[in-house]
């Protein structure tokens, strides 16, 4: 950690004062009053310098614009100390006049100066080497450049893998949709075949019923027609007998 006091330690109060002078029209009604800013998650910078850097004096009414400005200046302070992968997340939640800014140092420990310093000290210890300060800085800078290349490679590989995985997922979804569509088509065809068979059966049933009705009607007509000639014949025979008798009587007694 840096032992010298940062020249930026009083920068935030000056910037905030200038902001109030330049933007007097900002409404502060309903804005939380902040006396102190607390940084959560910081392990790289001495809290003493951090507290001095974020000193708000008598306090102020916090607005989203000022909150973003404070977070930006906090990131700039990390950059000044050589930590370029630290991010800050402000929040408007104020408790007892204290607003908390969360700091994420994960990427810094993975790709930044802390990792390079640990690697340099470890190798010097293992090989029993005493390094001067300028040599330490050279080694750290070389390691940082190597980490940057490694980070870029991993990002490219991760992006490639993400694209490949996305493509694989799309292919699986496409195959699943195709299979589902085929199942739907099979069900539709099966329904159509079943419906066609039912219609054909119904048509045959109606045709058979019609044929039975027609057959029954013809048979009944035939039966009635078979009885009619005998009736006519009987009636004709009776008529002939009557005429014969009349003619015979007429012959016996003409004019009667």
Buried (B, 14 or more C-beta within 10 A) or exposed (E): EEEEEBEBBBBBBEBBEEBEEEEEEEEEEEBBEBBBBBBEBBEBBBEEBBBBBBEBEEEBBBBEEBBEBBBEBBBBBBEBBBBBBBBBEBEEEBEEEEBBBBBEBEBBBBBBBBBBBEBBEEEBEEEEEEBEEEEBEEBBEEBBEEBEEEBEEEEEEEEEEEEEEEEEEEEEEEEEEEEEEEEEEEEEEEEEEEEEEEEEEEEEEEEEEEEEEEEEEEEEEEEEEEEEEEEEEEEEEEEEEEEEEEEEEEEEEEEE
